[in-house]
Amino acid sequence: MTDTVIDRKQKIFDRWAPSYDWLFPSVVYQAIHQRLLEFVHLPAQQSVLDLGCGTGRLLNRLATQFADLEGTGLDLSAEMLHQAEQQNRYPSRLHFVQGRAQNLPFASEQFDAVFSTLSFLHYPDPERVFLEVGRVLRSAGSFYLVDPLLRWQPALQVLPMPAGEIRFYGFEARAQLGEQAGFRCQGHYFLLGPVVLTQFSKLG
């Protein structure tokens, strides 16, 4: 069932890819990215991973702000990655890979920071994704999780959608997922409307 849902979502994002950056939601995403950067602190010679990178807008912004940054974007959609490659302003420092967040095709302790911006709500196995993020992060690395809240929600709210359910995680649910995977929750920060950044630090 999970593979069927993932395949369905992949086809939807493949169709959206050519016009994705001209759609209204993309304008909102760019505003969210701009606010997110105010909270990002990275070491020198940093290596970062963007889960659900889409057309690569966030990585391009990060590479502009951090001159030594090496970035990798991962996405389920081959068409989104094609758009990301076409718009890559830093081809020597940014690279894009097709894959799934619950089975990351990267070595352990490869990255200083991992980002997930408006993509975590799509993952059917969030516990597994957190474990994979913890595996590929170096000790004391940061995980920046950005997703919307439903203000009336309990700790977790699941909404059925034609392409497969999406999940909205409250503060408590986010902190619990992180704790189970070996993270410390550093705080929750509203970025734009109901969209919240939860910042985690890997323990040990």
Long-range contacts (C-beta under 8 A, 24 or more apart in sequence): 2-124, 2-125, 5-124, 5-163, 5-164, 5-165, 6-76, 6-100, 6-124, 6-164, 8-163, 8-164, 9-76, 9-122, 9-163, 9-164, 10-76, 10-77, 12-163, 13-54, 13-75, 13-76, 13-77, 13-79, 13-80, 14-77, 14-78, 14-79, 14-80, 15-79, 16-80, 17-55, 17-77, 17-79, 17-80, 17-82, 17-83, 18-79, 18-83, 20-54, 20-55, 20-80, 20-83, 21-55, 21-57, 21-83, 21-87, 26-55, 26-57, 28-192, 29-54, 29-57, 29-117, 29-118, 30-57, 31-192, 32-117, 32-118, 32-146, 32-191, 32-192, 32-195, 33-57, 33-58, 33-61, 33-117, 34-61, 35-191, 35-192, 36-115, 36-117, 36-144, 36-146, 36-191, 36-197, 37-61, 37-62, 37-65, 39-144, 39-189, 39-197, 39-199, 40-65, 40-113, 40-144, 41-142, 42-66, 42-69, 42-112, 42-113, 42-142, 43-112, 44-68, 45-70, 46-70, 46-112, 46-113, 47-71, 47-72, 47-110, 47-111, 47-112, 48-72, 48-111, 48-112, 48-113, 48-114, 48-115, 49-73, 49-74, 49-104, 49-106, 49-110, 49-111, 49-113, 49-114, 49-115, 49-136, 50-74, 50-114, 50-115, 50-116, 50-117, 51-101, 51-114, 51-115, 51-116, 51-119, 51-120, 51-129, 51-133, 52-76, 52-101, 52-116, 52-117, 52-118, 52-119, 52-120, 52-122, 53-80, 53-81, 53-84, 53-96, 54-80, 54-83, 54-84, 54-119, 55-80, 55-83, 55-84, 55-87, 56-83, 56-84, 56-85, 56-87, 56-88, 56-94, 56-96, 57-87, 58-115, 58-117, 59-84, 59-94, 60-87, 60-88, 60-89, 60-90, 60-94, 62-115, 63-89, 63-90, 63-93, 63-94, 64-89, 69-93, 70-94, 71-95, 72-96, 72-97, 72-106, 72-111, 73-97, 74-98, 74-99, 74-101, 74-104, 74-105, 75-99, 76-100, 101-129, 101-132, 102-128, 102-129, 102-132, 103-128, 103-132, 104-132, 104-133, 104-135, 104-136, 106-136, 107-136, 108-135, 108-136, 109-135, 109-136, 109-137, 109-138, 109-139, 110-136, 110-138, 111-136, 111-137, 111-138, 111-141, 112-137, 112-138, 112-141, 112-142, 113-137, 113-141, 113-142, 113-143, 113-144, 114-141, 114-142, 114-143, 114-144, 115-143, 115-144, 115-146, 116-143, 116-144, 116-145, 116-146, 116-147, 117-144, 117-146, 118-146, 118-147, 118-148, 118-195, 120-145, 120-147, 120-169, 121-147, 121-148, 121-166, 121-167, 121-168, 121-169, 122-164, 122-166, 123-167, 124-164, 124-165, 126-167, 126-169, 126-177, 127-177, 127-180, 127-181, 130-177, 130-178, 130-180, 130-181, 130-183, 131-181, 133-181, 134-181, 134-182, 134-183, 134-202, 137-202, 138-202, 139-202, 139-204, 140-201, 140-202, 141-201, 141-202, 142-186, 142-199, 142-200, 142-201, 142-202, 143-178, 143-183, 143-199, 143-200, 143-201, 143-202, 144-197, 144-199, 144-200, 145-174, 145-197, 145-198, 145-199, 145-200, 146-191, 146-195, 146-196, 146-197, 146-198, 147-195, 147-196, 148-193, 148-194, 148-195, 148-196, 149-194, 149-195, 149-196, 150-194, 151-194, 171-196, 171-198, 174-198
